[in-house]
Amino acid sequence: MIDRERMRELAAAQGVALSDLQLEQLDRYAVTLVEANQKMNLTAIVDRQGIEEKHFLDSLLLVPLLPAGCKSLIDVGTGAGFPGVVAKVALPGLRLTLLDSLQKRVTFLEELSAHLGFGGVTCLHGRAEEGGRDPALREQFDVATARAVADLAVLAEYCLPFVRLGGRFFALKGPACEEELERATSAIALLGGEVVGVHPQTLPDGSSRNIVEVKKISQTPTKYPRNAGKIKKNPL
């Protein structure tokens, strides 16, 4: 379905080299996504170019930013698997955990992982705030990431509890994140994080992205994350 050579060139322009096998996996991913989307609402983007740029390339922008030696990543509220599954394609040795609150999406991700021949992938059904309090998950990951529309302060409370000391949280945001970042700085500090960079990116259609990088510098206080109602009603 995808134009493999174009996808290879788009990835290479971001410093990510994709083999024929990895391009085959992305192609299978695209076909599986479009087929599954006919039965459940996974994405509004189902055209070839849109999948290549708005899903695959957008997710690949994260890969060069991952810290050296990154072995484990949790994708919080992963939906149809972006950016986590694409990162796993690019980095086959990555231990990936995909967390989503909707069982139908988790079932899709399990079937997708098998279809792509993945090992080292765990698909979890659950809410982020519950997972963040689970000792088996709390502060266990080198990296947590989310490509969600939620405000950065909200995302930080959902994601930072998963990150080990010295690890990173990457928030994939849209073009305007300065005000959001300003509002979230104190919340991030309260949760044990420190903003260490904002990485601007541009997609081929000219649309801009910002990836906010947060380093975990101290443990998240045990009272966080709060329940979802409190997080939404009273962001930190």
C-alpha positions in Angstrom: 0.0 0.0 0.0 2.7 2.5 0.9 5.3 3.8 -1.6 8.3 2.0 0.0 11.0 4.0 -1.7 9.4 7.3 -0.8 9.0 6.1 2.8 12.7 5.1 2.8 13.6 8.6 1.6 11.4 10.4 4.1 12.9 8.3 7.0 16.4 8.8 5.7 15.9 12.6 5.7 15.3 12.3 9.5 18.4 10.1 10.0 16.5 6.8 10.2 17.6 4.1 7.9 14.9 1.5 7.0 15.7 -1.9 5.6 13.5 -3.8 3.1 12.1 -5.8 6.0 11.2 -2.7 8.0 9.5 -1.2 4.9 7.6 -4.5 4.5 6.5 -4.2 8.1 5.3 -0.7 7.6 3.4 -1.7 4.5 1.7 -4.5 6.4 0.9 -2.1 9.2 -0.8 0.3 6.7 -2.9 -2.5 5.1 -3.9 -3.9 8.5 -4.8 -0.5 9.8 -7.0 0.4 6.9 -8.8 -3.0 7.0 -9.4 -2.8 10.8 -10.5 0.8 10.5 -13.5 -0.4 8.5 -14.8 -2.2 11.6 -13.7 0.2 14.3 -12.7 3.9 14.5 -8.9 3.8 14.7 -8.0 6.8 12.5 -9.5 9.4 10.2 -6.4 9.2 8.0 -6.5 6.2 5.6 -5.0 7.5 2.4 -1.5 6.4 1.4 0.2 9.7 1.7 -1.5 10.6 4.9 -0.4 7.3 6.5 3.1 7.8 5.3 3.5 11.3 6.5 1.0 11.9 9.3 1.4 8.5 11.0 4.6 6.8 10.0 7.0 9.8 9.5 5.4 11.7 12.4 6.2 8.8 14.6 9.7 8.3 13.2 10.6 11.9 14.2 10.9 10.5 17.8 13.4 7.8 17.0 16.6 10.0 16.6 15.7 11.7 19.9 15.6 8.5 22.0 18.6 8.4 24.5 21.5 6.1 23.8 20.9 2.7 25.4 17.1 3.1 25.4 15.8 -0.4 26.0 12.2 0.0 27.1 9.4 2.4 26.0 5.8 2.7 27.1 3.4 4.4 24.7 0.6 5.9 26.8 -2.9 6.1 25.2 -1.4 4.6 22.1 -4.6 4.3 20.1 -3.7 2.6 16.8 -0.1 2.3 17.9 1.5 5.7 17.1 4.3 6.4 17.8 5.2 3.1 19.7 4.7 0.5 17.0 6.6 2.6 14.4 9.5 3.1 16.9 9.5 -0.7 17.4 9.8 -1.2 13.6 12.7 1.2 13.5 14.4 -0.3 16.6 13.6 -4.0 16.7 15.4 -4.6 20.0 13.2 -2.2 21.9 11.0 -3.6 24.6 7.6 -1.9 23.9 4.6 -1.6 26.1 1.4 -0.3 24.5 -1.2 1.0 26.9 -4.8 1.9 26.0 -8.1 2.2 27.8 -10.2 0.6 25.0 -10.1 -3.2 24.8 -10.9 -3.2 21.1 -7.8 -1.2 20.3 -5.7 -3.4 22.6 -7.0 -6.5 20.7 -6.1 -4.8 17.4 -2.6 -4.1 18.7 -2.1 -7.7 19.8 -3.1 -8.9 16.4 -1.0 -6.3 14.7 2.1 -7.2 16.7 1.7 -10.9 15.8 1.1 -9.9 12.1 4.4 -7.9 12.1 6.3 -10.7 13.7 7.2 -8.7 16.8 8.7 -10.1 20.0 9.1 -8.0 23.1 5.8 -6.2 22.9 3.2 -6.1 25.7 -0.3 -4.7 25.0 -2.1 -3.6 28.1 -5.8 -2.6 28.6 -6.1 0.0 31.3 -6.2 3.6 32.2 -2.9 5.6 32.4 -3.6 6.8 36.0 -4.1 3.2 37.2 -1.0 1.9 35.4 1.1 4.7 36.9 0.2 3.5 40.4 1.0 -0.2 39.5 4.3 -1.2 41.1 5.0 -3.4 38.0 4.9 -0.4 35.8 5.7 2.6 38.0 9.2 4.1 37.2 10.1 1.0 35.2 10.7 2.5 31.7 13.6 4.3 30.0 11.1 6.3 28.0 7.4 7.2 28.1 5.7 8.8 25.2 2.3 10.1 24.2 0.9 11.5 20.9 -2.3 12.8 22.4 -4.3 16.0 22.2 -4.4 16.5 26.0 -2.7 19.5 27.6 1.0 19.0 28.4 0.4 19.3 32.2 -2.2 16.5 32.0 0.0 14.3 29.8 2.9 14.8 32.2 0.8 13.5 35.2 -0.2 10.5 33.1 3.3 9.7 31.8 6.0 10.8 34.2 5.1 8.2 36.8 6.1 5.5 34.4 9.6 6.9 33.8 12.7 5.7 35.8 15.1 8.2 37.2 17.3 9.5 34.4 14.8 8.4 31.8 12.8 10.6 29.4 9.2 11.6 28.7 8.6 12.7 25.1 5.3 14.5 24.3 4.5 14.8 20.6 2.7 18.1 20.2 1.4 20.3 17.4 2.7 23.6 16.1 1.8 25.8 19.1 3.1 24.5 22.4 4.9 27.5 23.9 2.0 28.6 26.1 1.2 25.0 27.0 4.8 24.5 28.0 4.8 27.6 30.1 1.7 26.4 31.9 3.1 22.9 32.4 6.6 23.7 33.7 5.7 23.8 37.4 3.6 20.7 37.1 6.5 18.8 35.4 8.8 19.9 38.2 6.3 18.8 40.8 6.2 15.3 39.1 9.9 14.9 39.2 10.7 16.2 35.7 12.7 18.9 34.0 12.2 20.1 30.4 15.5 19.7 28.6 14.4 20.5 25.1 11.8 21.3 22.6 12.5 19.8 19.1 10.7 21.5 16.2 10.0 19.4 13.2 8.3 20.0 9.8 6.4 17.4 7.8 6.5 17.4 3.9 3.2 19.2 3.7 4.7 22.1 5.7 2.8 21.4 8.9 4.9 21.7 12.0 5.4 19.6 15.1 7.1 20.0 18.4 8.5 17.2 20.5 8.9 18.2 24.1 11.6 16.3 25.9 11.4 15.9 29.7 14.1 14.3 31.9 13.1 12.5 35.1 15.4 14.0 37.7 13.6 12.9 40.9 11.0 10.3 41.9 7.3 11.2 41.3 5.6 11.8 44.7 3.4 8.8 45.6 0.1 10.8 45.5 0.5 11.2 41.7 -1.1 10.3 39.4 -4.4 11.3 40.8 -7.6 9.9 39.5 -8.8 11.0 36.0 -11.5 13.2 37.3 -9.2 15.3 39.4 -6.5 15.4 36.7 -9.0 16.9 34.2 -10.9 19.1 36.6 -7.8 20.5 38.4 -4.6 20.2 36.2 -1.4 20.7 38.2 
